[in-house]
Amino acid sequence: ETAFESACKDFAEADHAYRIAKANAFLNAAGAVEARKMVADVKCSAEMERKKLAEAVRDFTKAKLDDVRAVLSARQSILSAESKVHFATQNLRP
């Protein structure tokens, strides 16, 4: 399992836990809808924090992966250009 796969899994689990906690807190709260939403937000703040942290780790890991891909692509381009130059100079020799 790669770091990115692990980060995606951690985010999915944290997001699920947050949604379940928020739904339960909302259903168990009393009062008007807006008041119940606020109570739910307060009661599941720890789950929300874990979700946000997991999301940040996932996004950071994806950015690192994208950087590695860009470096590899640049290196492939350089190698391709060098091989074309080498091939061209070999064909010029008598």
Secondary structure, DSSP 4 states (H G I P E B T S, - for coil): --HHHHHHHHHHHHHHHHHHHHHHHHHH--SSHHHHHHHHHHHTHHHHHHHHHHHHHHHHHHHHHHHHHHHHHHHHHHHHHHHHHHHHHHHH--
